[in-house]
Each structure stands twice: as C-alpha cells, then as structure tokens.
Amino acid sequence: MADPNETVHVTTTEARAGATPGVMRYVLGISMVLIIAIFAFLLLR
C-alpha cells in the first residue's frame, strides 16, 4: 500500500490524461474574427 504522505510525481501528459493538439487556438481565433466581422457589418449597415 502506498504511503499517503509520500509525494506523487506525474508528467504533464499523465496529469491531463491525453495530448493537447492545439486546435482550440485556431477555433478561438477564427470565431473572434467572425464575431468582429458580424458586429462591424451590423454597425455599418
């Protein structure tokens, strides 16, 4: 049985339980550009 007072060391990937491909960065950027374009269109209409 493990000692409850012992420090546990895990890697970043193990702590996240998966990989982060970075796709959300593009989704956020594209959605921000689209929102700004829609607001500009509605404002200048």
Helices and strands as residue ranges (DSSP letters): H 12-16, H 23-44
